């Protein structure tokens, strides 16, 4: 499970709900992001951060100590 999925499920939010909260994104697209099947655009990343009300450091290990 990647960090987007971990935070999303901990908050009881479905892929479809988060996609809708982000604006013009489908649940299918979000699923591909969560599985690492597609690269994420910066604008999409920030939309997800705003929708989940979290910081970049919550999703990405900026020190390179762990995968995720």
Residue pairs with C-beta under 8 A, 6 or more apart in sequence:
1 9
1 34
2 34
2 35
2 36
2 68
3 58
3 59
3 60
3 68
4 30
4 33
4 34
4 48
4 52
4 59
5 34
7 52
7 54
7 58
7 59
8 14
8 15
8 18
8 34
8 52
11 52
13 21
13 52
14 27
15 27
15 30
15 31
15 34
16 27
18 27
18 30
18 48
18 51
18 52
19 25
19 26
19 27
19 29
19 30
21 51
22 30
22 44
22 47
22 48
22 50
22 51
23 47
25 44
25 47
29 38
32 38
33 40
33 44
33 48
40 48
45 56
45 59
48 59
49 55
49 56
49 59
52 58
56 62
59 68
60 68
61 67
61 68
